[in-house]
Structure formats: C-alpha cells, structure tokens
Amino acid sequence: CLAITARDYKDEEKQALRDQSFNPRSFPIAYDGLALIVNKANNDTCISVKNIADILSGKITSWKAINPKSDRGDIIVVFDNKKSSSVHFAEDSILGGKPIVNPNVVATNKTADVITYVENTPNAIGIIGSNWLNDKRDTTNLTFNKNIRTMSVTRLDKATPQNSWKPYQYYIYNGNYPLTRTIYVLLNDPLRGLPWGFSNFITSPKGQLVIFKSGLLPVQGNI
C-alpha cells in the first residue's frame, strides 16, 4: 500500500509493521506551507507565529489584540476537517504538541468549504494548504479568488509588511515562510509492485516537475 501524507511514519507505526515482517519505507517528495486566509474586507493581513499560537491556545480571542484599531470582534479560526493534516501541524508544530483549546475554532468538511466560510465571515481566519494558492491550472482555486486575502507570516514577535511573507513556492524554498511542512510518500509494499513504481516516478525529475506544477515545492527544488 501507499499513502501521501504531511508527516513521516511514527516510530511505533514502523515497529508495528516490522513486527508483522513488513519493511515500511518513506520518501520526502515535496514541501508545503500552511496558508492563512481572511475575508477580502479585512486589511489585517500580517501576523506572527506567536500570534497564531496565542489564538489557537485561546490567549488571543479578538482582532483588537492584533490590531487595537480593529472592529472585527472575535476571531473565528476555521480548518478543513477536525482530523486534517492542518490541525495536526497546528498542534504539533505551532503549539508544541498541545491541543487547540480556543472555543472559536471550527471545522468544515473540505478546503473549498473553508474558502466559502471565509468569504462570508469577515472576522474569520481560514487555515489551508498553500498549494491551493499556487496551482494556476485550476481556475476554481485561490489564485483567481478575489474574495479572500492571503496573510503574511513572520517568525518575529511583531508582524509588519517588511518582515512577513506569503506562502508562495519561492518563499518556502528560501526559508522565509515559517509555516512549512514536508510531504512524504509512505510505502509498505513487500511485492515491490505498482506502489514502488509510483514512488520511483514521483521522486524522479519528471515526477518532481509534476509536483512543482501542482503548486507544491518539490524536494528537488533546483529543477
């Protein structure tokens, strides 16, 4: 079997498979960013990783805590799914392994629903994979969506337009964008059949070019 995920095998998962005489393998194939989107009427589009952590942990609940001049009220954070990779990344990498406890965090069923929610909710922040911003082949995605704005994010405590970056492929490549994650192929195929063939293709230069055109940053970034 084969899976494409936003994390590697856990040690206990590898061991459980090895105990069954399997030989699980994993290959990094791409890098992605966690993108934050807001309503087009919201001009507060710079945010720090610390702000994001404080929002998810419930320390910050209103837009005034980010911009004292804001009149947008409480911040509502929306994910694509309660068990999505975006939620996992937020808890593991932004909150240091702690759970999201802000009561104003909601989840939809899919990424397209997050976009619709943000379009209709002026005080919302949507959290999605950045490839939705970058895939120019798909005219339904955010590259062509004029009803949302993409937030710029900084590692520094105070966000400004000068020190904050959007989750585009180049800013992921050069390390400016802070909310990045690795995409893996997880492989468990003792017969070395079709899953192995696909893994070999997707890690080849031609497969990496397909990844690049899909809006992700390929591991072979120099292509």
Backbone hydrogen bonds in HBPLUS format (Angstrom, degrees):
<---DONOR---> <-ACCEPTOR-->    atom                        ^
c    i                          cat <-CA-CA->   ^        H-A-AA   ^      H-
h    n   atom  resd res      DA  || num        DHA   H-A  angle D-A-AA Bond
n    s   type  num  typ     dist DA aas  dist angle  dist       angle   num
A0188-ASN N   A0001-CYS O   2.98 MM 187  5.31 162.8  2.01 162.7 158.7     1
A0003-ALA N   A0186-LEU O   2.93 MM 183  5.11 152.1  2.01 144.6 152.4     2
A0186-LEU N   A0003-ALA O   2.71 MM 183  5.11 173.4  1.71 163.2 165.6     3
A0005-THR N   A0184-TYR O   2.98 MM 179  5.43 150.4  2.07 147.1 155.9     4
A0184-TYR N   A0005-THR O   2.82 MM 179  5.43 162.0  1.85 156.9 162.9     5
A0013-GLU N   A0010-LYS O   3.00 MM   3  5.15 125.4  2.30 100.1 114.7     6
A0014-LYS N   A0010-LYS O   3.02 MM   4  6.41 160.8  2.06 160.0 164.6     7
A0015-GLN N   A0011-ASP O   2.98 MM   4  6.22 163.4  2.01 150.1 154.9     8
A0016-ALA N   A0012-GLU O   2.96 MM   4  6.05 152.8  2.04 137.5 144.7     9
A0017-LEU N   A0013-GLU O   3.15 MM   4  6.39 154.1  2.22 146.5 152.3    10
A0018-ARG N   A0014-LYS O   2.91 MM   4  6.18 156.9  1.96 150.6 157.9    11
A0019-ASP N   A0015-GLN O   2.85 MM   4  6.02 148.0  1.95 147.8 156.2    12
A0020-GLN N   A0017-LEU O   3.00 MM   3  5.16 143.5  2.13 100.0 111.2    13
A0022-PHE N   A0017-LEU O   2.99 MM   5  5.29 157.9  2.04 142.6 141.0    14
A0021-SER N   A0018-ARG O   2.89 MM   3  4.89 153.5  1.96 112.9 113.0    15
A0025-ARG N   A0187-LEU O   2.84 MM 162  5.08 166.3  1.85 151.0 155.5    16
A0187-LEU N   A0025-ARG O   2.74 MM 162  5.08 174.3  1.74 164.5 162.9    17
A0027-PHE N   A0185-VAL O   2.94 MM 158  5.18 150.8  2.02 142.5 151.9    18
A0185-VAL N   A0027-PHE O   2.84 MM 158  5.18 157.2  1.89 147.4 154.4    19
A0029-ILE N   A0183-ILE O   2.87 MM 154  5.87 173.7  1.88 160.8 162.0    20
A0219-VAL N   A0029-ILE O   3.21 MM 190  5.31 154.7  2.28 114.9 112.1    21
A0183-ILE N   A0030-ALA O   2.77 MM 153  5.05 176.3  1.77 144.4 144.7    22
A0031-TYR N   A0217-LEU O   2.62 MM 186  4.99 147.0  1.73 145.0 156.9    23
A0217-LEU N   A0031-TYR O   3.00 MM 186  4.99 172.0  2.01 158.7 156.1    24
A0032-ASP N   A0181-ARG O   2.91 MM 149  5.38 162.5  1.94 154.9 160.4    25
A0181-ARG N   A0032-ASP O   2.80 MM 149  5.38 153.6  1.87 154.1 158.6    26
A0130-SER N   A0033-GLY O   2.73 MM  97  4.98 148.9  1.82 160.3 157.7    27
A0034-LEU N   A0179-LEU O   2.79 MM 145  5.48 156.1  1.85 155.7 162.5    28
A0035-ALA N   A0128-ILE O   2.72 MM  93  5.30 151.5  1.79 164.0 168.6    29
A0128-ILE N   A0035-ALA O   2.98 MM  93  5.30 159.9  2.02 149.1 155.3    30
A0151-MET N   A0036-LEU O   2.81 MM 115  5.43 174.0  1.81 157.5 159.3    31
A0037-ILE N   A0126-GLY O   2.86 MM  89  5.00 158.0  1.91 141.3 148.4    32
A0126-GLY N   A0037-ILE O   2.80 MM  89  5.00 165.9  1.82 149.4 153.1    33
A0038-VAL N   A0149-ARG O   2.87 MM 111  5.26 157.0  1.92 147.4 155.0    34
A0149-ARG N   A0038-VAL O   2.78 MM 111  5.26 153.4  1.85 150.5 155.9    35
A0042-ASN N   A0039-ASN O   2.94 MM   3  5.42 163.3  1.97 118.6 124.2    36
A0040-LYS N   A0147-ASN O   3.28 MM 107  5.12 138.8  2.46 127.0 118.0    37
A0045-THR N   A0043-ASN O   3.04 MM   2  5.63 122.1  2.39 108.6  92.5    38
A0152-SER N   A0045-THR O   2.66 MM 107  6.05 162.3  1.69 167.4 169.5    39
A0047-ILE N   A0152-SER O   2.91 MM 105  6.30 153.8  1.98 162.4 171.1    40
A0154-THR N   A0047-ILE O   3.09 MM 107  6.54 140.7  2.25 141.5 151.6    41
A0052-ILE N   A0048-SER O   3.04 MM   4  6.42 159.0  2.08 150.4 155.7    42
A0049-VAL N   A0154-THR O   2.96 MM 105  6.21 148.0  2.06 173.8 174.7    43
A0053-ALA N   A0049-VAL O   2.92 MM   4  6.21 161.9  1.95 151.7 156.1    44
A0054-ASP N   A0050-LYS O   2.89 MM   4  6.12 159.8  1.93 151.5 157.2    45
A0055-ILE N   A0051-ASN O   2.86 MM   4  6.13 146.0  1.97 148.6 158.3    46
A0056-LEU N   A0052-ILE O   2.96 MM   4  6.23 168.8  1.97 157.2 159.2    47
A0057-SER N   A0053-ALA O   2.95 MM   4  6.06 145.0  2.07 144.9 154.6    48
A0059-LYS N   A0054-ASP O   2.77 MM   5  4.83 121.2  2.11 150.0 158.2    49
A0060-ILE N   A0054-ASP O   2.98 MM   6  5.32 156.8  2.03 117.8 116.1    50
A0058-GLY N   A0055-ILE O   3.12 MM   3  5.15 154.7  2.19 102.1 109.9    51
A0101-VAL N   A0056-LEU O   3.16 MM  45  6.47 142.8  2.31 153.6 164.4    52
A0102-ASN N   A0056-LEU O   3.24 MM  46  5.47 150.5  2.34 144.4 139.2    53
A0075-ILE N   A0061-THR O   2.81 MM  14  5.65 163.1  1.84 138.4 141.9    54
A0065-ALA N   A0062-SER O   3.24 MM   3  5.78 149.4  2.34 109.7 116.8    55
A0063-TRP N   A0073-GLY O   2.98 MM  10  5.95 163.9  2.00 169.7 168.0    56
A0066-ILE N   A0063-TRP O   3.00 MM   3  5.34 145.1  2.12 107.8 117.9    57
A0067-ASN N   A0063-TRP O   2.84 MM   4  6.07 166.7  1.86 158.3 162.9    58
A0070-SER N   A0067-ASN O   2.85 MM   3  5.43 168.6  1.86 127.3 131.0    59
A0076-ILE N   A0123-ASN O   3.23 MM  47  6.28 162.9  2.26 137.8 140.7    60
A0125-ILE N   A0076-ILE O   2.75 MM  49  6.16 147.9  1.86 159.6 164.8    61
A0077-VAL N   A0104-ASN O   2.95 MM  27  6.36 156.5  2.00 153.4 160.3    62
A0106-VAL N   A0077-VAL O   2.78 MM  29  6.22 162.0  1.81 165.3 170.5    63
A0078-VAL N   A0125-ILE O   2.89 MM  47  6.23 159.6  1.93 156.9 159.4    64
A0127-ILE N   A0078-VAL O   3.02 MM  49  6.30 155.7  2.08 167.5 167.1    65
A0079-PHE N   A0106-VAL O   2.95 MM  27  6.39 158.2  2.00 148.8 153.2    66
A0108-THR N   A0079-PHE O   2.99 MM  29  6.38 154.3  2.06 145.2 150.9    67
A0084-SER N   A0081-ASN O   3.23 MM   3  5.03 166.6  2.25 110.9 109.5    68
A0088-HIS N   A0084-SER O   3.16 MM   4  6.51 161.2  2.19 145.9 151.2    69
A0089-PHE N   A0085-SER O   2.86 MM   4  6.04 157.8  1.91 145.1 150.7    70
A0090-ALA N   A0086-SER O   2.96 MM   4  6.14 160.6  1.99 145.7 151.1    71
A0091-GLU N   A0087-VAL O   2.99 MM   4  6.24 162.8  2.02 155.1 158.7    72
A0092-ASP N   A0088-HIS O   2.85 MM   4  5.88 163.7  1.87 151.9 157.4    73
A0093-SER N   A0089-PHE O   2.73 MM   4  5.34 155.4  1.79 142.3 150.8    74
A0094-ILE N   A0090-ALA O   3.23 MM   4  4.93 134.4  2.45 108.5 121.0    75
A0095-LEU N   A0090-ALA O   2.97 MM   5  6.30 141.1  2.12 151.7 163.9    76
A0097-GLY N   A0091-GLU O   2.70 MM   6  5.27 145.0  1.82 145.8 149.0    77
A0098-LYS N   A0095-LEU O   3.37 MM   3  5.33 158.0  2.42 100.8 107.1    78
A0113-ASP N   A0110-LYS O   3.05 MM   3  5.46 130.3  2.31 106.0 118.6    79
A0114-VAL N   A0110-LYS O   3.33 MM   4  6.80 141.4  2.49 142.4 153.1    80
A0114-VAL N   A0111-THR O   2.92 MM   3  5.08 124.7  2.24 101.1 116.1    81
A0115-ILE N   A0111-THR O   3.17 MM   4  6.59 155.5  2.24 155.4 161.3    82
A0116-THR N   A0112-ALA O   3.13 MM   4  6.43 161.4  2.16 145.7 150.2    83
A0117-TYR N   A0113-ASP O   2.90 MM   4  6.04 156.9  1.95 144.8 151.4    84
A0118-VAL N   A0114-VAL O   2.96 MM   4  6.23 162.1  1.99 153.1 156.9    85
A0119-GLU N   A0115-ILE O   2.91 MM   4  6.14 155.8  1.97 150.4 157.8    86
A0120-ASN N   A0116-THR O   3.16 MM   4  6.34 140.4  2.32 142.4 151.6    87
A0120-ASN N   A0117-TYR O   3.19 MM   3  5.30 130.0  2.46  96.3 108.9    88
A0121-THR N   A0118-VAL O   3.28 MM   3  5.00 156.4  2.34  97.2 104.2    89
A0124-ALA N   A0121-THR O   3.17 MM   3  5.55 164.3  2.20 124.3 123.5    90
A0132-TRP N   A0129-GLY O   3.22 MM   3  6.11 165.1  2.25 121.8 125.7    91
A0133-LEU N   A0130-SER O   2.81 MM   3  5.33 151.9  1.88 114.0 123.0    92
A0135-ASP N   A0131-ASN O   3.22 MM   4  6.02 141.4  2.38 151.1 152.3    93
A0142-LEU N   A0132-TRP O   3.23 MM  10  6.05 137.9  2.42 144.0 152.2    94
A0138-ASP N   A0135-ASP O   3.33 MM   3  6.06 161.0  2.37 117.5 121.5    95
A0141-ASN N   A0138-ASP O   3.21 MM   3  5.78 169.6  2.23 117.8 120.7    96
A0144-PHE N   A0141-ASN O   3.32 MM   3  6.16 151.5  2.40 118.4 123.3    97
A0145-ASN N   A0142-LEU O   3.05 MM   3  4.52 159.8  2.09  95.9 102.4    98
A0153-VAL N   A0165-TRP O   2.80 MM  12  5.20 160.7  1.84 137.3 133.9    99
A0165-TRP N   A0153-VAL O   2.96 MM  12  5.20 162.3  2.00 124.5 126.8   100
A0163-ASN N   A0160-THR O   3.21 MM   3  5.48 136.3  2.42 104.6 115.2   101
A0168-TYR N   A0166-LYS O   2.87 MM   2  5.74 141.1  2.02 101.2  92.3   102
A0171-TYR N   A0168-TYR O   3.05 MM   3  5.51 117.3  2.46 110.2 124.9   103
A0172-ILE N   A0168-TYR O   3.02 MM   4  6.30 141.0  2.17 154.8 166.6   104
A0173-TYR N   A0169-GLN O   2.85 MM   4  6.05 155.2  1.91 148.3 156.0   105
A0174-ASN N   A0170-TYR O   2.89 MM   4  6.18 157.4  1.94 152.0 156.5   106
A0176-ASN N   A0171-TYR O   3.01 MM   5  5.11 111.8  2.49 140.2 156.0   107
A0177-TYR N   A0171-TYR O   2.98 MM   6  5.39 173.5  1.99 131.2 130.9   108
A0175-GLY N   A0172-ILE O   3.33 MM   3  5.21 152.7  2.41  96.9 104.8   109
A0192-ARG N   A0189-ASP O   3.06 MM   3  5.44 162.2  2.09 114.2 120.0   110
A0196-TRP N   A0193-GLY O   3.12 MM   3  5.58 121.0  2.48 110.3 123.3   111
A0197-GLY N   A0193-GLY O   3.11 MM   4  6.44 155.6  2.17 148.7 156.3   112
A0198-PHE N   A0194-LEU O   2.88 MM   4  6.17 157.6  1.93 159.7 165.0   113
A0199-SER N   A0195-PRO O   2.96 MM   4  6.19 157.3  2.01 145.2 151.7   114
A0200-ASN N   A0196-TRP O   2.89 MM   4  6.14 158.5  1.94 151.6 157.0   115
A0201-PHE N   A0197-GLY O   3.04 MM   4  6.28 149.6  2.13 141.4 149.8   116
A0202-ILE N   A0198-PHE O   2.87 MM   4  6.10 170.3  1.88 160.3 161.6   117
A0203-THR N   A0199-SER O   3.17 MM   4  6.22 138.3  2.35 142.4 151.2   118
A0204-SER N   A0201-PHE O   2.97 MM   3  5.11 154.7  2.03 106.1 114.3   119
A0208-GLN N   A0204-SER O   2.82 MM   4  6.02 156.8  1.88 159.7 167.2   120
A0209-LEU N   A0205-PRO O   3.03 MM   4  6.21 140.8  2.18 139.1 148.7   121
A0210-VAL N   A0206-LYS O   3.18 MM   4  6.54 146.8  2.29 142.1 150.4   122
A0211-ILE N   A0207-GLY O   3.10 MM   4  6.48 153.9  2.17 145.8 152.4   123
A0212-PHE N   A0208-GLN O   2.93 MM   4  6.23 154.8  2.00 142.9 149.9   124
A0213-LYS N   A0209-LEU O   3.00 MM   4  6.26 157.8  2.05 149.0 153.8   125
A0214-SER N   A0210-VAL O   3.08 MM   4  6.29 124.6  2.39 137.4 152.0   126
A0214-SER N   A0211-ILE O   3.06 MM   3  5.07 138.0  2.25  96.5 109.0   127
A0216-LEU N   A0211-ILE O   3.37 MM   5  5.75 147.5  2.48 162.1 153.7   128
A0215-GLY N   A0212-PHE O   3.20 MM   3  5.59 164.3  2.22 110.1 114.7   129
A0223-ILE N   A0220-GLN O   3.12 MM   3  6.12 160.7  2.16 132.0 132.8   130
